């Protein structure tokens, strides 16, 4: 592949392998997560709360709708999907933690730290709440909908 004799005068980095341009922000360096464990950004307690919320949601669904006509197959499919949805990241994490470097961050350190997001930084507490908000809302909704179903039948 030939490289052009005159490169454009923009703030872009041109690679020799292809003609794609990667925007370069002044004063920044490219970040890479190479060599780190996927999911190691948060302490294990954050992920445990997510798993707890999904288990709560599935349990509420089974308790409220299990045994009703025609719902067992639907609940079984939802349970398999939930197991796969939660199981694959857990398996990837357990496989990677034996081979890659691991940060030893506990929950208290995380709650007191700042977390980088696309729009700036937020506290660890805010990050934890943002991660757990949707799973807890789904678990509460499943509990309330199941409660109304049981109460009305």
Secondary structure, 3 states (H helix, E strand, C coil): CCCCCCCCCCCEEECCCCCCEEECCCCCCCCCCCCECCCCCCCHHHHHHHHHHHHHHHHHHHHHHCCCCCCHHHHHHHHHHHHHHHHHHHHHHHHHHCCCECCCCCHHHHHHCEEEECCEEEEHHHHHHHHHHHHHHHHHHHHHHHHHHHHHC
